[in-house]
Amino acid sequence: MKPLDNNVRIEGQNIYLRPILEEDTDMVLRWRNSDRVMKNFIYRKPICRSEHLDWLHNKVEKGLVYQFIICDKHNSTPYGSIYLQNFEEQHHRAEEGIFLADDDKIEGRGIGTEAGRLIVDYSFYSLGLHKLTARVLAYNKASRRMHEKSGYLQEAYLKEELFLDGKYQDLVLYGAIHS
Ligand SMILES: CC(C)(COP(=O)(O)OP(=O)(O)OC[C@H]1O[C@@H](n2cnc3c(N)ncnc32)[C@H](O)[C@@H]1OP(=O)(O)O)[C@@H](O)C(=O)NCCC(=O)NCCS
């Protein structure tokens, strides 16, 4: 994909999405390395600053990842990040990922669902993709519900697919298809 234009702004009702910037690094690392995010992610080692900058320069700036900051529509407070990765241009497909700040005042307010819906619409109508996928640990009820409410259907339930922190975990594969 060609690198995401920094002027893109995806407008929702309560939030908007804007491309991630290098200035977001400290904030994004704080979110990404929080206990709540790490226990729900498949890759659960803390990310250090140089790894994140490497990701920004070699994935985001090269168009291999489209990453956004989710912001409040009225006062621009940043709430979290949503991104597309693993683009398969031949198949018009990409994989979605999302994490919000580990903050009780942010979680459970519908922000994840709205961001999820915005990225589905943007992917289908602006990027011309046909399908988005998401991999969700089966125990992550909030993410499963959020994806289902954002237009994804469960396509597979893989039993004991991953070995994480000393235990086998089930993985659910979700897909959203442009009809
Ligand atoms: C997953 C995540 C993005 C969801 O964002 P959010 O803004 O809190 O989600 P929403 O408020 O839009 O919706 C959450 C839904 O899950 C439901 N939910 C939350 N916890 C739940 C639980 N333990 N059991 C069942 N449902 C649950 C909520 O009730 C809500 O559904 P409802 O609107 O029908 O009541 C957020 O929790 C997060 O960042 N988690 C940590 C990182 C992560 O898990 N990322 C995804 C990896 S695949």
Ligand as a Chemical Component Dictionary entry (heavy atoms), coordinates in Angstrom:
data_LIG
# 
_chem_comp.id                   LIG 
_chem_comp.type                 NON-POLYMER 
_chem_comp.pdbx_formal_charge   0 
_chem_comp.three_letter_code    LIG 
# 
loop_
_chem_comp_atom.comp_id 
_chem_comp_atom.atom_id 
_chem_comp_atom.alt_atom_id 
_chem_comp_atom.type_symbol 
_chem_comp_atom.charge 
_chem_comp_atom.model_Cartn_x 
_chem_comp_atom.model_Cartn_y 
_chem_comp_atom.model_Cartn_z 
_chem_comp_atom.pdbx_ordinal 
LIG C1  C1  C 0 -11.141 -4.505  23.257 1  
LIG C2  C2  C 0 -11.303 -3.023  23.460 2  
LIG C3  C3  C 0 -10.657 -2.272  22.305 3  
LIG C4  C4  C 0 -12.809 -2.727  23.489 4  
LIG O1  O1  O 0 -13.001 -1.321  23.532 5  
LIG P1  P1  P 0 -14.218 -0.677  24.362 6  
LIG O2  O2  O 0 -14.352 0.738   23.977 7  
LIG O3  O3  O 0 -14.039 -0.958  25.797 8  
LIG O4  O4  O 0 -15.428 -1.525  23.771 9  
LIG P2  P2  P 0 -16.964 -1.091  23.658 10 
LIG O5  O5  O 0 -17.332 -0.237  24.832 11 
LIG O6  O6  O 0 -17.165 -0.498  22.303 12 
LIG O7  O7  O 0 -17.700 -2.507  23.678 13 
LIG C5  C5  C 0 -17.326 -3.502  24.565 14 
LIG C6  C6  C 0 -18.432 -4.517  24.620 15 
LIG O8  O8  O 0 -17.923 -5.647  25.289 16 
LIG C7  C7  C 0 -18.730 -5.908  26.407 17 
LIG N1  N1  N 0 -17.872 -6.470  27.436 18 
LIG C8  C8  C 0 -16.856 -5.892  28.096 19 
LIG N2  N2  N 0 -16.326 -6.742  28.981 20 
LIG C9  C9  C 0 -17.030 -7.906  28.853 21 
LIG C10 C10 C 0 -16.972 -9.165  29.491 22 
LIG N3  N3  N 0 -16.066 -9.419  30.422 23 
LIG N4  N4  N 0 -17.874 -10.116 29.126 24 
LIG C11 C11 C 0 -18.791 -9.875  28.159 25 
LIG N5  N5  N 0 -18.884 -8.683  27.508 26 
LIG C12 C12 C 0 -18.009 -7.736  27.862 27 
LIG C13 C13 C 0 -19.319 -4.566  26.791 28 
LIG O9  O9  O 0 -20.456 -4.735  27.606 29 
LIG C14 C14 C 0 -19.633 -4.021  25.416 30 
LIG O10 O10 O 0 -20.770 -4.646  24.850 31 
LIG P3  P3  P 0 -22.247 -3.978  24.932 32 
LIG O11 O11 O 0 -22.123 -2.630  24.303 33 
LIG O12 O12 O 0 -23.112 -4.911  24.177 34 
LIG O13 O13 O 0 -22.613 -3.876  26.387 35 
LIG C15 C15 C 0 -10.683 -2.548  24.802 36 
LIG O14 O14 O 0 -11.299 -3.252  25.852 37 
LIG C16 C16 C 0 -9.174  -2.779  24.893 38 
LIG O15 O15 O 0 -8.401  -1.926  24.474 39 
LIG N6  N6  N 0 -8.769  -3.931  25.441 40 
LIG C17 C17 C 0 -7.330  -4.242  25.634 41 
LIG C18 C18 C 0 -6.641  -4.520  24.315 42 
LIG C19 C19 C 0 -7.355  -5.573  23.510 43 
LIG O16 O16 O 0 -7.927  -6.499  24.055 44 
LIG N7  N7  N 0 -7.316  -5.391  22.187 45 
LIG C20 C20 C 0 -7.903  -6.324  21.259 46 
LIG C21 C21 C 0 -6.989  -7.474  21.007 47 
LIG S1  S1  S 0 -7.739  -8.603  19.844 48 
# 
loop_
_chem_comp_bond.comp_id 
_chem_comp_bond.atom_id_1 
_chem_comp_bond.atom_id_2 
_chem_comp_bond.value_order 
_chem_comp_bond.pdbx_ordinal 
LIG C1  C2  SING 1  
LIG C2  C3  SING 2  
LIG C2  C4  SING 3  
LIG C2  C15 SING 4  
LIG C4  O1  SING 5  
LIG O1  P1  SING 6  
LIG P1  O2  DOUB 7  
LIG P1  O3  SING 8  
LIG P1  O4  SING 9  
LIG O4  P2  SING 10 
LIG P2  O5  DOUB 11 
LIG P2  O6  SING 12 
LIG P2  O7  SING 13 
LIG O7  C5  SING 14 
LIG C5  C6  SING 15 
LIG C6  O8  SING 16 
LIG C6  C14 SING 17 
LIG O8  C7  SING 18 
LIG C7  N1  SING 19 
LIG C7  C13 SING 20 
LIG N1  C8  SING 21 
LIG N1  C12 SING 22 
LIG C8  N2  DOUB 23 
LIG N2  C9  SING 24 
LIG C9  C10 SING 25 
LIG C9  C12 DOUB 26 
LIG C10 N3  SING 27 
LIG C10 N4  DOUB 28 
LIG N4  C11 SING 29 
LIG C11 N5  DOUB 30 
LIG N5  C12 SING 31 
LIG C13 O9  SING 32 
LIG C13 C14 SING 33 
LIG C14 O10 SING 34 
LIG O10 P3  SING 35 
LIG P3  O11 DOUB 36 
LIG P3  O12 SING 37 
LIG P3  O13 SING 38 
LIG C15 O14 SING 39 
LIG C15 C16 SING 40 
LIG C16 O15 DOUB 41 
LIG C16 N6  SING 42 
LIG N6  C17 SING 43 
LIG C17 C18 SING 44 
LIG C18 C19 SING 45 
LIG C19 O16 DOUB 46 
LIG C19 N7  SING 47 
LIG N7  C20 SING 48 
LIG C20 C21 SING 49 
LIG C21 S1  SING 50 
# 
